């Protein structure tokens, strides 16, 4: 996950803590659409099939910045 931007890593970390995209949007003071765009970009970069897979992968790895 080293190819991710800082913001993408932040979104993945929040997903791995069980936050939903709408909660992430509120926490980051961005739109829900922006969070969805980050998730789509992360999936494209990592090959993940969705938010659940991203969250599980990040949690198992000890966080998104460990790769």
N, C-alpha and C positions, 0 to 999 in steps of 0.2 A: 504493500500500500504506500510505498515511498513516492510513487508518482502523483499522489493526490496533493491538491493545494491545502493550505492550512485550514481553510474554511470547510473543504470537503472532509478533512480528518475530524474536524470539530463536529460536523453533522453525523459522521459514522460513530464517533464516540458517544454522542447523545442517543443515537439509535441503540447502541449496545447497552446503554443504561435503561432501556425500556421506554424512552420517550417517543411519542408519536410525532409525525411531521408537523402537525398543527402546533404542538407544544414546543417543538424546536423553533418554528417560525416565531412564536411569541418570545421565546428566550433570546433569540438572536436579533429581534426587532426587524425581521424581514418578512416578506410575503410567503404564504404557503407555496405559491408557484415557484419562488426562488429556491425553497428547500427541495421541492420536487425536482427541479433542474439539477441541483447538486447531487441528489440521489441517482438520477438517470446518468449523470456524468461518472459517478463512482462505479455504478454497475457496468458501464461501458469499459472503464479502465481496468476493472478487476474481474469481469466475467460473471459477477454475481447476478442472480436472477431476480432479486428484489430486496426489500428492506429486511425481511427476516433473515435471509442468507447473509446479508451484510452484517447485521447485528450479531449473529451467531459466530461468524468468522472473526469479527473484531474481538468479541468476548473470549473466544478460545485462544486468540493470539496475545491476549493480555492488553489489547488496545490497538488502535489503528496505527500508531506511530512506531510499533515494534517491527514492522516489515520494511 
